[in-house]
């Protein structure tokens, strides 16, 4: 699995997951609950991971959907 997106914005993460799910790209979310441990101050960045073979397609879909490339 490789990282396709990182953000501490839950709206960006939710939107990206929706885009990937609609495209039937398997993905997982890493570190999504770490904010609870650190007091919800958003110091831990949530990451979306995809299979290496899906990386290019996932990146293109997220870019086309308007997710900032600065989040990649």
N, C-alpha and C positions, 0 to 999 in steps of 0.2 A: 504494500500500500504506500502511496505517495501523497503528500499534502497538496491539495488543489486550492485551498483557501484557508486563510486565517483571519480572524476578526474577534474583537471583544464586543461587537454589536450583535445582540441576539436577533434583531430584525434581519440583518444581512445573512446571518447563519440560517435562519428559518427560510428566507427567500431562496437562498442557494440550494438548500435541501429540497425544496419544492421543485425547483428547476431540474435538479438531478433525478429526483423521483419520477417526474413526468417523462423524462427522457429514458427512464428505466436503466439508469446508471447506478450500479451498486456503490454505496458509499457508507462511511461510518463517521461519527462525530467523536473527536477526542477532546478530553479536558472540559467537557460541557458542565460538569458538576463541580469543578475546582473552585468556582466563584463562591460556592457555599462554604468551602473550607477556609478560604482566605478572607471571608467577611464580605463577599459581594462587592469588592472594590475594583473589579475588572482588571486585576493585575495579571491574571493568567489568560492567555489568548486561546480561544476555542478554535480547533482546526477541523476541517473536513478532509477526509482521506478517501482516495479512490484507487482502484487497481491501476498498475502502471499502463496497461493496455488501454485504459479509458481516460488517461490524463489529458491527451490532446483534445478529445471530444468534449470532455468536461470543461476544460479551460475555454474552449471556443463558445460553448453554450452559455457559460457564466458571463463571458465578455459581451456576447450578443444580448444577454438579458439585462445588461447595464451594471453588473457588479464591477466595481472599480478594479482595474488591474493592480492598483496599489495594495489591494487586499490579497493578491496572489503571493 
